[in-house]
Amino acid sequence: MRALITVLVLGAAAPAAAQDYLGLALARDAERVAADQAARQRDIVVTNELSRLDAQVQTSQALTGLAAQRAPVLLPTVPFNPKAPAPRIDVSKLASIPDAALADSNAKVRAASQNRR
């Protein structure tokens, strides 16, 4: 009976002992590849989440800007008095360019625009 048990134990242990090192190395390589793929997948998920959050922030900033633009602008009001005299403008203080200088400048600009290369 002991011999039968010994034969059965050795028979059950034979497949474990028969595994070669190549099979173990391939299994470890497969585990490493799976771990690398999982890390890549996690990296993609994190990158996508960051992109989504960035887009959400940009959208909320744009909406805030639009809301600020929609706000009514209160301009200062000047009381209108129809009986008040029209303002007088002193034209001597305004900038003036002699007509001859304007005509000369206009001629130079037209000549430069006609000179096509």
C-alpha positions in Angstrom: 0.0 0.0 0.0 2.9 2.3 0.8 4.4 1.6 -2.5 1.2 2.5 -4.3 1.0 5.8 -2.4 4.6 6.6 -3.2 4.0 5.9 -6.9 0.9 8.2 -6.9 2.8 11.0 -5.1 5.7 10.8 -7.5 3.3 10.6 -10.4 1.6 13.8 -9.3 4.9 15.6 -8.7 6.2 14.6 -12.1 4.5 17.4 -14.1 5.7 20.1 -11.7 9.3 18.8 -11.9 9.0 18.5 -15.7 8.5 22.2 -16.2 11.5 23.7 -18.0 13.0 27.1 -17.3 12.0 28.4 -20.7 8.3 28.0 -19.7 9.0 29.9 -16.5 10.9 32.6 -18.3 8.1 33.0 -20.8 5.5 33.2 -18.0 7.5 35.9 -16.3 7.9 37.8 -19.5 4.2 37.6 -20.1 3.6 39.0 -16.6 6.0 41.9 -17.3 4.3 42.7 -20.6 0.9 42.6 -19.0 2.1 44.9 -16.2 3.6 47.3 -18.8 0.3 47.3 -20.7 -1.6 48.0 -17.6 0.7 50.9 -16.7 0.3 52.3 -20.2 -3.4 52.0 -19.9 -3.4 53.8 -16.5 -1.2 56.6 -18.1 -3.7 57.0 -20.9 -6.6 57.2 -18.5 -4.8 59.8 -16.4 -3.9 61.8 -19.5 -7.4 61.7 -20.8 -8.7 62.9 -17.4 -6.3 65.8 -17.3 -7.3 66.8 -20.8 -11.0 66.6 -19.8 -10.3 68.8 -16.7 -8.3 71.3 -18.8 -11.1 71.6 -21.3 -13.6 72.0 -18.5 -11.6 74.8 -17.0 -11.2 76.5 -20.4 -14.9 76.2 -21.0 -15.8 77.7 -17.6 -13.4 80.6 -18.2 -14.9 81.2 -21.6 -18.4 81.2 -20.2 -17.3 83.6 -17.4 -15.9 85.9 -20.0 -19.1 85.8 -22.1 -21.2 86.5 -19.0 -18.9 89.5 -18.2 -19.4 90.7 -21.8 -23.2 90.4 -21.5 -23.3 92.5 -18.4 -24.8 95.9 -19.2 -22.3 98.7 -19.4 -23.3 101.7 -17.4 -22.1 104.8 -19.2 -21.9 108.1 -17.3 -24.8 110.3 -18.3 -24.5 114.0 -18.9 -27.6 116.0 -18.3 -28.9 117.3 -21.6 -29.9 120.9 -21.7 -31.4 121.9 -25.0 -31.1 125.6 -24.1 -27.3 125.4 -23.5 -25.1 127.0 -26.1 -23.1 124.8 -28.5 -19.5 124.4 -27.4 -16.9 126.6 -29.1 -13.9 124.9 -30.5 -10.7 126.9 -31.0 -9.5 125.7 -34.4 -6.1 127.4 -34.0 -5.1 124.8 -31.5 -5.9 121.9 -33.8 -3.1 120.3 -35.8 -2.8 121.5 -39.4 -0.9 120.3 -42.4 -0.4 122.5 -45.4 -2.2 121.5 -48.6 1.0 121.3 -50.6 2.5 118.8 -48.1 -0.6 116.7 -48.3 -0.6 116.7 -52.1 3.1 115.8 -52.2 2.6 112.9 -49.8 -0.4 111.7 -51.8 1.6 111.8 -55.0 4.5 109.8 -53.4 2.1 107.1 -52.1 0.4 106.8 -55.5 3.8 106.5 -57.2 4.9 103.8 -54.7 1.7 101.8 -55.2 2.1 101.9 -59.0 5.6 100.5 -58.8 4.9 96.8 -59.0 7.9 94.4 -59.1 
